[in-house]
Amino acid sequence: MLKRTLDLAAIAGATALAGVLAIAASGGLSSRARTHNAPQVNGTGGETLTEQTEFYCNVKALTPMERDHHARASEKLARARLETVELADGYAFQLRSDTVSLAELADWVTSERKCCPFFDFEIELEREGGPLWLKLKGKEGVKRFIRMEFGIR
C-alpha cells in the first residue's frame, strides 16, 4: 500500500487558522486530558512528570482556552481511531479521514508539539480517500509514556 509522508512544517503553517486541537479519547487516545488536568508537579514551574518517566509535559505551553479546545479535538480524534499499531519506537494511530480532517490533525500536532516537544510526529495520508495515520515516536522510553498517557493496553 503506497503511503505519502507529509511535511508537518508545511501543514502546520497552512492550518494555523483552524485552531488548536488535542487528543483526549477513549480506548487509546483518552487519558491525555485527564493527565494534564491532574498533573504531578515537578517543582520546575509548569512542567509535569507523569508517573515515573523521564518525559515531561509543559502544561503552561497552552492557555486554558487552548487546552479546552485541544481536549475537544482529542475526543474527536479518539472517535476517529480505527486501529493502534505498536512501532519499534512508538505507536501509530489509524484515523478515519472522513471523521477527522488532515487540517484538524495537523493543528493537533502543532499544539501537542508545544507541550510535549520530545515526540517525533508523522502524518501519513493514504491514497484514494484512505485513512490518516498519526505516528508518535521518540527516544528510548517514549513507548511507556505513550501507553500511560493514552491508555494503551
DSSP file (Angstrom, degrees, kcal/mol; ACC not computed):
  #  RESIDUE AA STRUCTURE BP1 BP2  ACC     N-H-->O    O-->H-N    N-H-->O    O-->H-N    TCO  KAPPA ALPHA  PHI   PSI    X-CA   Y-CA   Z-CA
    1    1 A M              0   0    0      0, 0.0     2,-0.3     0, 0.0   125,-0.0   0.000 360.0 360.0 360.0 120.8    0.0    0.0    0.0
    2    2 A L        -     0   0    0      2,-0.0   125,-0.8   124,-0.0     2,-0.3  -0.586 360.0-177.1 -77.1 129.6    1.6    3.3   -1.1
    3    3 A K  E     -A  126   0A   0     -2,-0.3     2,-0.5   123,-0.1   123,-0.2  -0.920  18.1-142.0-125.7 153.8    1.6    6.0    1.5
    4    4 A R  E     -A  125   0A   0    121,-0.8   121,-1.4    -2,-0.3     2,-0.4  -0.968  11.2-144.5-119.0 120.8    2.7    9.6    1.3
    5    5 A T  E     -A  124   0A   0     -2,-0.5     2,-0.3   119,-0.2   119,-0.2  -0.720  21.2-144.1 -84.5 130.6    4.5   11.1    4.3
    6    6 A L        -     0   0    0    117,-2.0     2,-0.8    -2,-0.4   117,-0.5  -0.691  16.2-112.8 -99.7 147.7    3.6   14.8    4.6
    7    7 A D     >  -     0   0    0     -2,-0.3     4,-1.9     1,-0.2     3,-0.4  -0.685  24.4-158.3 -77.8 110.3    5.9   17.6    5.7
    8    8 A L  H  > S+     0   0    0     -2,-0.8     4,-3.2     1,-0.2     5,-0.2   0.820  87.6  60.1 -63.7 -32.4    4.4   18.7    9.1
    9    9 A A  H  > S+     0   0    0      1,-0.2     4,-1.9     2,-0.2    -1,-0.2   0.920 108.0  44.7 -62.7 -42.1    6.0   22.1    8.9
   10   10 A A  H  > S+     0   0    0     -3,-0.4     4,-1.8     2,-0.2    -2,-0.2   0.904 115.3  47.8 -67.7 -41.1    4.1   22.9    5.7
   11   11 A I  H  X S+     0   0    0     -4,-1.9     4,-1.7     2,-0.2    -2,-0.2   0.933 109.8  52.3 -65.0 -45.9    0.9   21.5    7.1
   12   12 A A  H  X S+     0   0    0     -4,-3.2     4,-0.5     1,-0.2    -1,-0.2   0.904 110.4  48.2 -59.8 -42.6    1.2   23.4   10.4
   13   13 A G  H >< S+     0   0    0     -4,-1.9     3,-0.6    -5,-0.2    -1,-0.2   0.893 113.5  47.2 -64.2 -39.5    1.7   26.7    8.6
   14   14 A A  H 3< S+     0   0    0     -4,-1.8     3,-0.2     1,-0.2    -1,-0.2   0.731 118.1  40.8 -74.8 -22.1   -1.2   26.1    6.3
   15   15 A T  H >< S+     0   0    0     -4,-1.7     3,-1.6    -3,-0.2     4,-0.4   0.287  75.8 109.6-112.2  11.1   -3.6   25.1    9.0
   16   16 A A  G X< S+     0   0    0     -3,-0.6     3,-0.9    -4,-0.5    -1,-0.2   0.798  76.9  58.1 -59.2 -29.6   -2.8   27.5   11.8
   17   17 A L  G 3  S+     0   0    0      1,-0.2    -1,-0.3    -3,-0.2    -2,-0.1   0.697  88.7  74.4 -74.0 -18.3   -6.1   29.3   11.4
   18   18 A A  G <  S-     0   0    0     -3,-1.6    -1,-0.2     1,-0.2    -2,-0.2   0.682 104.3-116.7 -71.9 -16.8   -8.1   26.1   12.0
   19   19 A G    <   -     0   0    0     -3,-0.9     2,-0.5    -4,-0.4    -1,-0.2  -0.368  35.1 -53.6 108.2 173.4   -7.4   26.3   15.8
   20   20 A V        -     0   0    0     -2,-0.1     2,-0.3    -3,-0.1    53,-0.2  -0.785  54.4-171.7 -93.5 124.7   -5.6   24.2   18.4
   21   21 A L        -     0   0    0     -2,-0.5    49,-0.3    86,-0.3    91,-0.3  -0.782   2.8-174.1-116.5 161.2   -6.7   20.6   18.5
   22   22 A A        -     0   0    0     48,-0.9     2,-0.6    47,-0.5    55,-0.4  -0.867  25.9-107.7-145.9 176.9   -5.8   17.8   21.0
   23   23 A I        +     0   0    0     -2,-0.3    51,-0.2    51,-0.2    52,-0.1  -0.952  45.9 138.5-115.3 119.7   -6.1   14.2   22.0
   24   24 A A        +     0   0    0     -2,-0.6     6,-0.5    47,-0.2     2,-0.3  -0.551  35.1 141.1-152.0  81.8   -8.3   13.1   24.8
   25   25 A A        -     0   0    0      4,-6.6     3,-0.5    -2,-0.1     2,-0.2  -0.739  48.5-101.3-130.7 169.4  -10.1   10.0   23.8
   26   26 A S  S    S+     0   0    0     -2,-0.3     3,-0.3     3,-0.2    -2,-0.0  -0.611  93.3  14.1 -90.3 150.8  -11.3    6.6   24.9
   27   27 A G  S    S-     0   0    0     -2,-0.2    -1,-0.2     1,-0.2   124,-0.1   0.753 141.7  -1.8  64.5  29.8   -9.6    3.3   24.2
   28   28 A G  S    S+     0   0    0     -3,-0.5    -1,-0.2   122,-0.3   124,-0.2   0.130 136.1  38.8 150.7 -27.7   -6.3    4.6   23.1
   29   29 A L  S    S+     0   0    0     -3,-0.3    -4,-6.6   122,-0.1    -3,-0.2   0.006  91.6  87.7-133.9  31.2   -6.2    8.4   23.0
   30   30 A S    >>  +     0   0    0    120,-0.7     3,-0.9    -6,-0.5     4,-0.6   0.857  65.9  63.3-109.8 -36.8   -8.1    9.4   26.1
   31   31 A S  H 3> S+     0   0    0      1,-0.2     4,-2.4    -6,-0.2   119,-0.2   0.566  80.9  91.3 -73.2  -2.8   -6.2    9.8   29.3
   32   32 A R  H 3> S+     0   0    0      1,-0.2     4,-1.8     2,-0.2    -1,-0.2   0.925  88.4  42.6 -54.9 -51.3   -4.2   12.6   27.9
   33   33 A A  H <> S+     0   0    0     -3,-0.9     4,-2.2     1,-0.2    -1,-0.2   0.887 111.7  54.8 -68.0 -38.9   -6.5   15.3   29.0
   34   34 A R  H  X S+     0   0    0     -4,-0.6     4,-1.6     1,-0.2    -1,-0.2   0.908 106.9  51.5 -61.4 -40.3   -7.0   13.8   32.5
   35   35 A T  H  < S+     0   0    0     -4,-2.4    -1,-0.2   114,-0.2    -2,-0.2   0.916 111.3  46.8 -63.0 -42.9   -3.3   13.7   33.0
   36   36 A H  H  < S+     0   0    0     -4,-1.8    -1,-0.2     1,-0.2    -2,-0.2   0.826 111.1  52.4 -69.0 -30.1   -3.0   17.4   32.1
   37   37 A N  H  < S+     0   0    0     -4,-2.2    -1,-0.2     1,-0.2    -2,-0.2   0.769 123.0  28.4 -76.1 -24.9   -5.9   18.3   34.3
   38   38 A A  S  < S+     0   0    0     -4,-1.6    -1,-0.2    -3,-0.2    -2,-0.1  -0.482  86.4 169.8-132.9  63.2   -4.3   16.5   37.3
   39   39 A P        -     0   0    0      0, 0.0     2,-0.7     0, 0.0    11,-0.1  -0.318  38.6-122.1 -76.9 158.0   -0.6   16.6   36.8
   40   40 A Q        -     0   0    0      9,-0.4     9,-1.7    -5,-0.0     2,-0.2  -0.900  36.2-131.8 -93.2 114.4    2.1   15.7   39.3
   41   41 A V  B     -E   48   0B   0     -2,-0.7     7,-0.2     7,-0.2     9,-0.0  -0.494  15.1-160.6 -76.0 133.7    4.1   18.9   39.6
   42   42 A N        -     0   0    0      5,-1.5    -1,-0.1    -2,-0.2     6,-0.1   0.570  42.0-114.1 -86.5 -12.7    7.8   18.5   39.3
   43   43 A G  S    S+     0   0    0      4,-0.4     5,-0.1     1,-0.0    -2,-0.1   0.620  87.7 111.6  88.0  13.3    8.5   21.8   41.0
   44   44 A T  S    S-     0   0    0      3,-0.5     4,-0.1     0, 0.0    -3,-0.0   0.144  93.7 -93.8-107.9  19.2   10.0   23.4   37.9
   45   45 A G  S    S-     0   0    0      2,-0.2     3,-0.1     1,-0.1    15,-0.1   0.984  99.2  -7.2  74.9  59.2    7.3   25.9   37.2
   46   46 A G  S    S+     0   0    0      1,-0.4    13,-1.6    13,-0.1    14,-0.7   0.273 100.8 110.1 112.5 -12.7    4.9   24.4   34.8
   47   47 A E  E     - F   0  58B   0     11,-0.2    -5,-1.5    12,-0.1    -3,-0.5  -0.774  47.2-164.5 -95.9 143.5    6.5   21.2   33.8
   48   48 A T  E     -EF  41  57B   0      9,-2.3     9,-1.7    -2,-0.4     2,-0.5  -0.902  14.0-148.6-126.0 155.8    5.0   17.9   34.9
   49   49 A L  E     - F   0  56B   0     -9,-1.7     2,-0.7    -2,-0.3    -9,-0.4  -0.990  14.7-147.7-120.2 125.5    6.1   14.4   35.1
   50   50 A T        -     0   0    0      5,-0.7     3,-0.3    -2,-0.5     5,-0.2  -0.858  64.9 -33.6 -99.0 120.1    3.6   11.7   34.7
   51   51 A E  S    S-     0   0    0     -2,-0.7    -1,-0.2     1,-0.2    97,-0.1   0.863 113.0 -44.5  40.3  82.4    4.3    8.5   36.7
   52   52 A Q  S    S+     0   0    0     -3,-0.2     2,-0.3     1,-0.1    -1,-0.2   0.732  97.4 124.8  44.9  46.2    8.0    7.9   36.9
   53   53 A T        -     0   0    0     -3,-0.3    -1,-0.1     2,-0.2    88,-0.1  -0.844  65.8-125.9-120.9 167.0    9.1    8.6   33.3
   54   54 A E  S    S+     0   0    0     -2,-0.3     2,-0.5    -5,-0.1    -2,-0.1   0.400  80.9 101.3 -90.1   3.5   11.7   11.0   32.1
   55   55 A F        -     0   0    0     -5,-0.2    -5,-0.7    86,-0.1     2,-0.4  -0.783  56.3-162.1 -96.1 128.9    9.3   12.7   29.7
   56   56 A Y  E     -F   49   0B   0     -2,-0.5     2,-0.5    -7,-0.2    62,-0.3  -0.872   9.5-150.4-113.3 140.4    7.8   16.0   30.9
   57   57 A C  E     -F   48   0B   0     -9,-1.7    -9,-2.3    -2,-0.4     2,-1.2  -0.933  14.5-139.8-106.2 130.8    4.7   17.8   29.6
   58   58 A N  E >   -F   47   0B   0     57,-2.5     3,-1.7    -2,-0.5     4,-0.2  -0.761  18.6-175.0 -89.5  96.6    4.8   21.6   29.8
   59   59 A V  G >  S+     0   0    0    -13,-1.6     3,-0.5    -2,-1.2    -1,-0.2   0.662  80.0  61.2 -69.8 -15.0    1.2   22.2   30.9
   60   60 A K  G 3  S+     0   0    0    -14,-0.7    -1,-0.3     1,-0.2   -13,-0.1   0.440  78.6  87.8 -88.9   0.4    1.8   26.0   30.6
   61   61 A A  G <  S+     0   0    0     -3,-1.7     2,-0.4   -15,-0.2    -1,-0.2   0.764  90.8  47.3 -69.9 -24.0    2.5   25.8   26.9
   62   62 A L  S <  S-     0   0    0     -3,-0.5    -1,-0.0    -4,-0.2    49,-0.0  -0.920  87.6-121.2-118.0 144.1   -1.2   26.1   26.1
   63   63 A T     >  -     0   0    0     -2,-0.4     4,-2.9     1,-0.1     5,-0.2  -0.330  36.3-102.6 -71.4 163.0   -3.6   28.7   27.5
   64   64 A P  H  > S+     0   0    0      0, 0.0     4,-2.2     0, 0.0     5,-0.2   0.895 125.7  49.8 -54.8 -39.9   -6.7   27.4   29.4
   65   65 A M  H  > S+     0   0    0      2,-0.2     4,-2.3     1,-0.2     5,-0.2   0.914 111.4  48.1 -65.5 -42.7   -8.8   28.1   26.3
   66   66 A E  H  > S+     0   0    0      2,-0.2     4,-2.8     1,-0.2    -1,-0.2   0.904 110.5  51.8 -64.1 -41.4   -6.3   26.3   24.0
   67   67 A R  H  X S+     0   0    0     -4,-2.9     4,-2.4     2,-0.2    -2,-0.2   0.905 109.9  49.4 -61.8 -41.3   -6.2   23.3   26.4
   68   68 A D  H  X S+     0   0    0     -4,-2.2     4,-2.1    -5,-0.2    -2,-0.2   0.931 113.4  45.4 -63.0 -45.8  -10.0   23.1   26.4
   69   69 A H  H  X S+     0   0    0     -4,-2.3     4,-2.3     1,-0.2   -47,-0.5   0.899 111.8  53.4 -62.9 -40.7  -10.1   23.3   22.6
   70   70 A H  H  X S+     0   0    0     -4,-2.8     4,-2.2   -49,-0.3   -48,-0.9   0.887 107.6  51.0 -61.6 -41.6   -7.3   20.7   22.5
   71   71 A A  H  X S+     0   0    0     -4,-2.4     4,-2.0     2,-0.2   -47,-0.2   0.909 109.8  49.0 -64.8 -42.9   -9.3   18.3   24.7
   72   72 A R  H  X S+     0   0    0     -4,-2.1     4,-1.6     1,-0.2    -2,-0.2   0.915 112.6  48.1 -63.2 -42.1  -12.4   18.6   22.5
   73   73 A A  H  X S+     0   0    0     -4,-2.3     4,-2.4   -53,-0.2    -1,-0.2   0.878 107.6  56.4 -65.9 -36.6  -10.3   17.9   19.4
   74   74 A S  H  X S+     0   0    0     -4,-2.2     4,-2.5     1,-0.2    -1,-0.2   0.901 104.4  52.6 -61.0 -41.5   -8.7   15.0   21.1
   75   75 A E  H  X S+     0   0    0     -4,-2.0     4,-2.1     1,-0.2    -1,-0.2   0.897 108.6  50.8 -61.2 -39.7  -12.1   13.4   21.7
   76   76 A K  H  X S+     0   0    0     -4,-1.6     4,-1.3     2,-0.2    -2,-0.2   0.916 110.0  49.3 -64.2 -42.9  -12.8   13.8   18.0
   77   77 A L  H  X S+     0   0    0     -4,-2.4     4,-0.6   -55,-0.4    -2,-0.2   0.897 109.1  53.3 -62.9 -39.6   -9.5   12.1   17.2
   78   78 A A  H >< S+     0   0    0     -4,-2.5     3,-1.0     1,-0.2    -1,-0.2   0.906 107.6  50.2 -63.0 -41.5  -10.4    9.3   19.6
   79   79 A R  H 3< S+     0   0    0     -4,-2.1    -1,-0.2     1,-0.2    -2,-0.2   0.799 110.3  51.8 -66.2 -26.9  -13.7    8.7   17.9
   80   80 A A  H 3< S+     0   0    0     -4,-1.3    16,-2.5    -5,-0.2     2,-0.3   0.539  82.8 117.8 -85.7  -7.0  -12.0    8.6   14.6
   81   81 A R  E <<  +B   95   0A   0     -3,-1.0    14,-0.3    -4,-0.6     3,-0.1  -0.449  30.9 169.9 -70.6 126.3   -9.4    6.0   15.7
   82   82 A L  E     -     0   0A   0     12,-3.6     2,-0.3     1,-0.4    13,-0.2   0.763  64.3  -0.9 -98.1 -36.9   -9.6    2.7   13.7
   83   83 A E  E     -B   94   0A   0     11,-1.1    11,-2.6     2,-0.0     2,-0.4  -0.994  51.0-145.3-157.4 150.1   -6.5    1.0   14.9
   84   84 A T  E     -B   93   0A   0     -2,-0.3     2,-0.5     9,-0.2     9,-0.2  -0.997  20.7-169.8-121.6 127.5   -3.4    1.3   17.1
   85   85 A V  E     -B   92   0A   0      7,-2.9     7,-2.8    -2,-0.4     2,-0.3  -0.971  19.1-131.2-122.3 127.7   -0.2   -0.3   15.9
   86   86 A E  E     -B   91   0A   0     -2,-0.5     5,-0.2     5,-0.2     2,-0.2  -0.609  26.0-166.2 -76.7 133.1    2.9   -0.6   18.1
   87   87 A L  E >   -B   90   0A   0      3,-3.1     3,-0.8    -2,-0.3    56,-0.0  -0.675  36.4-102.9-110.9 168.8    6.1    0.5   16.4
   88   88 A A  T 3  S+     0   0    0      1,-0.2    55,-0.1    -2,-0.2    -1,-0.1   0.853 121.8  21.1 -59.3 -35.0    9.7   -0.1   17.4
   89   89 A D  T 3  S-     0   0    0     53,-0.1    49,-1.8    51,-0.1     2,-0.3   0.044 135.1 -30.3-126.2  26.0   10.0    3.5   18.7
   90   90 A G  E <  S-BC  87 137A   0     -3,-0.8    -3,-3.1    47,-0.2     2,-0.3  -0.977  75.8 -63.2 163.7-148.2    6.3    4.5   19.4
   91   91 A Y  E     -BC  86 136A   0     45,-2.4    45,-2.8    -2,-0.3     2,-0.4  -0.970  24.8-145.2-138.6 151.6    2.8    4.0   18.2
   92   92 A A  E     -BC  85 135A   0     -7,-2.8    -7,-2.9    -2,-0.3     2,-0.5  -0.967  11.8-158.8-116.5 135.5    0.8    4.6   15.0
   93   93 A F  E     -BC  84 134A   0     41,-3.3    41,-2.5    -2,-0.4     2,-0.5  -0.962   7.7-148.9-116.0 118.3   -2.9    5.6   15.2
   94   94 A Q  E     -BC  83 133A   0    -11,-2.6   -12,-3.6    -2,-0.5   -11,-1.1  -0.753  20.8-168.8 -86.6 129.8   -5.1    5.0   12.1
   95   95 A L  E     -BC  81 132A   0     37,-3.5    37,-2.1    -2,-0.5     2,-0.5  -0.908  28.4-108.4-122.4 145.8   -7.8    7.6   11.9
   96   96 A R    >>  -     0   0    0    -16,-2.5     4,-2.1    -2,-0.3     3,-1.3  -0.603  22.6-154.4 -71.0 120.6  -10.9    7.8    9.7
   97   97 A S  T 34 S+     0   0    0     -2,-0.5    -1,-0.2     1,-0.3     5,-0.1   0.645  93.7  59.7 -73.9 -12.9  -10.3   10.5    7.1
   98   98 A D  T 34 S+     0   0    0      1,-0.1    -1,-0.3    31,-0.1     3,-0.1   0.543 111.5  40.6 -87.7  -6.5  -14.0   11.1    6.8
   99   99 A T  T <4 S+     0   0    0     -3,-1.3     2,-0.4     1,-0.3    -2,-0.2   0.760 122.9  30.4-106.3 -39.5  -14.3   11.9   10.5
  100  100 A V  S  < S-     0   0    0     -4,-2.1    -1,-0.3   -20,-0.1     2,-0.1  -0.982  79.9-134.6-125.3 134.6  -11.2   14.0   11.1
  101  101 A S     >  -     0   0    0     -2,-0.4     4,-2.3    -3,-0.1     5,-0.2  -0.428  21.4-116.6 -86.3 161.1   -9.6   16.2    8.5
  102  102 A L  H  > S+     0   0    0      1,-0.2     4,-2.6     2,-0.2     5,-0.2   0.888 117.9  53.8 -58.8 -40.5   -5.9   16.5    7.7
  103  103 A A  H  > S+     0   0    0      2,-0.2     4,-2.3     1,-0.2    -1,-0.2   0.903 107.9  49.3 -63.5 -41.9   -6.1   20.1    8.8
  104  104 A E  H  > S+     0   0    0      2,-0.2     4,-2.1     1,-0.2    -2,-0.2   0.911 112.5  47.5 -64.1 -42.1   -7.5   19.2   12.2
  105  105 A L  H  X S+     0   0    0     -4,-2.3     4,-2.3     2,-0.2    -2,-0.2   0.916 111.5  50.3 -65.4 -43.0   -4.9   16.5   12.7
  106  106 A A  H  X S+     0   0    0     -4,-2.6     4,-2.3     1,-0.2    -2,-0.2   0.887 109.9  51.0 -63.5 -38.8   -2.1   18.9   11.7
  107  107 A D  H  X S+     0   0    0     -4,-2.3     4,-2.1     2,-0.2   -86,-0.3   0.906 108.6  51.6 -64.5 -40.9   -3.4   21.5   14.2
  108  108 A W  H  X S+     0   0    0     -4,-2.1     4,-3.0     1,-0.2     5,-0.2   0.930 109.8  49.5 -60.4 -44.4   -3.5   18.9   16.9
  109  109 A V  H  X S+     0   0    0     -4,-2.3     4,-2.3     1,-0.2    -2,-0.2   0.907 107.7  54.8 -60.8 -42.2    0.1   18.1   16.2
  110  110 A T  H  X S+     0   0    0     -4,-2.3     4,-0.7     1,-0.2    -1,-0.2   0.913 114.0  40.7 -58.5 -44.2    1.1   21.7   16.3
  111  111 A S  H >X S+     0   0    0     -4,-2.1     4,-1.3   -90,-0.2     3,-0.9   0.923 113.3  52.3 -70.3 -45.4   -0.4   22.1   19.8
  112  112 A E  H 3X S+     0   0    0     -4,-3.0     4,-2.6   -91,-0.3    -2,-0.2   0.850 102.8  60.1 -61.7 -34.3    0.9   18.8   21.1
  113  113 A R  H 3< S+     0   0    0     -4,-2.3    -1,-0.3    -5,-0.2    -2,-0.2   0.812 100.3  57.0 -63.9 -29.8    4.4   19.7   20.0
  114  114 A K  H << S+     0   0    0     -3,-0.9    -1,-0.2    -4,-0.7    -2,-0.2   0.923 117.5  30.3 -67.4 -44.4    4.3   22.8   22.2
  115  115 A C  H  < S+     0   0    0     -4,-1.3   -57,-2.5     1,-0.2    -2,-0.2   0.742 131.6  33.7 -90.5 -22.7    3.5   20.8   25.4
  116  116 A C    ><  +     0   0    0     -4,-2.6     3,-1.5   -59,-0.2    -1,-0.2  -0.609  63.8 164.2-130.5  72.1    5.4   17.6   24.5
  117  117 A P  T 3   +     0   0    0      0, 0.0    -1,-0.1     0, 0.0    -4,-0.1   0.526  64.8  76.5 -71.4  -3.8    8.4   18.6   22.4
  118  118 A F  T 3  S+     0   0    0    -62,-0.3    21,-0.4    -3,-0.1     2,-0.2   0.546  76.3  96.7 -83.9  -7.3   10.0   15.1   22.9
  119  119 A F    <   -     0   0    0     -3,-1.5     2,-0.5    -7,-0.1    19,-0.2  -0.570  65.7-144.1 -81.7 144.7    7.7   13.4   20.4
  120  120 A D  E     - D   0 137A   0     17,-3.6    17,-2.6    -2,-0.2     2,-0.4  -0.938  25.8-155.6 -96.5 131.1    8.6   12.8   16.8
  121  121 A F  E     + D   0 136A   0     -2,-0.5     2,-0.4    15,-0.2    15,-0.2  -0.892  17.0 177.5-113.1 139.1    5.4   13.3   14.8
  122  122 A E  E     - D   0 135A   0     13,-1.8    13,-2.9    -2,-0.4     2,-0.5  -0.998   9.6-164.3-136.0 138.7    4.5   11.8   11.4
  123  123 A I  E     - D   0 134A   0   -117,-0.5  -117,-2.0    -2,-0.4     2,-0.4  -0.990   8.5-173.6-119.3 129.6    1.3   12.1    9.5
  124  124 A E  E     -AD   5 133A   0      9,-2.3     9,-2.8    -2,-0.5     2,-0.5  -0.970   7.1-163.0-121.6 140.3    0.5    9.8    6.6
  125  125 A L  E     -AD   4 132A   0   -121,-1.4  -121,-0.8    -2,-0.4     7,-0.2  -0.977  16.0-139.5-124.5 117.4   -2.4   10.1    4.3
  126  126 A E  E  >  -A    3   0A   0      5,-1.9     4,-0.6    -2,-0.5     3,-0.4  -0.451  27.6-102.9 -77.8 149.4   -3.4    7.0    2.2
  127  127 A R  T >4 S+     0   0    0   -125,-0.8     3,-1.3     1,-0.2    -1,-0.1  -0.095  95.1  29.9 -64.3 165.0   -4.4    7.5   -1.4
  128  128 A E  T 34 S-     0   0    0      1,-0.3    -1,-0.2     2,-0.1    -2,-0.1   0.825 136.3 -52.3  54.2  42.2   -8.0    7.3   -2.7
  129  129 A G  T 34 S+     0   0    0     -3,-0.4    -1,-0.3     1,-0.1   -32,-0.2   0.667  94.2 155.0  74.9  16.5   -9.6    8.6    0.5
  130  130 A G    <<  -     0   0    0     -3,-1.3    -1,-0.1    -4,-0.6    -2,-0.1  -0.033  48.3 -69.6 -68.0 179.0   -7.9    6.1    2.7
  131  131 A P        -     0   0    0      0, 0.0    -5,-1.9     0, 0.0     2,-0.3  -0.190  42.2-116.7 -71.9 161.5   -7.3    6.7    6.4
  132  132 A L  E     -CD  95 125A   0    -37,-2.1   -37,-3.5    -7,-0.2     2,-0.4  -0.664  24.3-150.0 -87.3 151.1   -5.0    9.1    8.0
  133  133 A W  E     -CD  94 124A   0     -9,-2.8    -9,-2.3    -2,-0.3     2,-0.5  -0.995   7.3-165.4-123.6 132.3   -2.1    7.8   10.2
  134  134 A L  E     -CD  93 123A   0    -41,-2.5   -41,-3.3    -2,-0.4     2,-0.5  -0.980   9.4-165.8-112.3 123.4   -0.7    9.7   13.1
  135  135 A K  E     -CD  92 122A   0    -13,-2.9   -13,-1.8    -2,-0.5     2,-0.5  -0.949   5.9-168.1-113.1 127.1    2.6    8.3   14.4
  136  136 A L  E     +CD  91 121A   0    -45,-2.8   -45,-2.4    -2,-0.5     2,-0.3  -0.967  24.0 157.0-110.9 121.0    4.1    9.3   17.7
  137  137 A K  E     +CD  90 120A   0    -17,-2.6   -17,-3.6    -2,-0.5     2,-0.3  -0.850   4.8 141.9-137.8 170.5    7.6    8.2   18.2
  138  138 A G        -     0   0    0    -49,-1.8     3,-0.1    -2,-0.3   -19,-0.1  -0.976  46.3 -40.5 178.2-165.1   10.7    9.2   20.2
  139  139 A K  S >  S-     0   0    0    -21,-0.4     3,-2.2    -2,-0.3     4,-0.2  -0.131  84.8 -48.3 -77.5 176.6   13.7    8.1   22.1
  140  140 A E  T 3  S+     0   0    0      1,-0.3    -1,-0.2     2,-0.1   -51,-0.1  -0.131 127.7  23.7 -46.0 130.1   14.0    5.1   24.4
  141  141 A G  T 3> S+     0   0    0     -3,-0.1     4,-1.5   -88,-0.1     3,-0.3   0.231  86.2 109.6  97.4 -13.0   11.2    5.0   26.9
  142  142 A V  H <> S+     0   0    0     -3,-2.2     4,-2.7     1,-0.2     5,-0.2   0.819  71.6  62.0 -67.9 -29.2    8.7    7.0   24.9
  143  143 A K  H  > S+     0   0    0     -4,-0.2     4,-2.6     1,-0.2    -1,-0.2   0.903 102.9  49.7 -63.9 -39.4    6.5    4.0   24.3
  144  144 A R  H  > S+     0   0    0     -3,-0.3     4,-2.3     2,-0.2    -1,-0.2   0.922 111.2  49.8 -62.8 -43.7    5.9    3.6   28.0
  145  145 A F  H  X S+     0   0    0     -4,-1.5     4,-3.1     2,-0.2     5,-0.3   0.929 111.1  48.8 -60.4 -46.4    5.0    7.2   28.3
  146  146 A I  H  X S+     0   0    0     -4,-2.7     4,-2.7     1,-0.2     6,-0.4   0.918 110.0  52.0 -61.6 -44.0    2.5    6.9   25.3
  147  147 A R  H  X>S+     0   0    0     -4,-2.6     5,-1.3    -5,-0.2     4,-0.6   0.923 115.1  41.9 -58.9 -44.1    1.0    3.8   26.9
  148  148 A M  H  <5S+     0   0    0     -4,-2.3     3,-0.5     3,-0.2    -2,-0.2   0.941 119.4  42.7 -68.0 -47.9    0.4    5.6   30.2
  149  149 A E  H  <5S+     0   0    0     -4,-3.1  -114,-0.2     1,-0.2    -2,-0.2   0.837 123.3  35.5 -70.4 -34.7   -0.8    8.9   28.7
  150  150 A F  H  <5S-     0   0    0     -4,-2.7  -120,-0.7    -5,-0.3  -122,-0.3   0.296 106.2-117.7-107.6   8.1   -3.0    7.5   26.0
  151  151 A G  T  <5 +     0   0    0     -4,-0.6     2,-0.4    -3,-0.5    -3,-0.2   0.838  50.3 167.2  64.4  36.1   -4.3    4.5   27.9
  152  152 A I      <       0   0    0     -5,-1.3    -1,-0.2    -6,-0.4  -124,-0.1  -0.711 360.0 360.0 -85.9 130.5   -2.9    1.8   25.6
  153  153 A R              0   0    0     -2,-0.4    -1,-0.1  -126,-0.1    -6,-0.0   0.412 360.0 360.0 -97.3 360.0   -3.0   -1.7   27.0
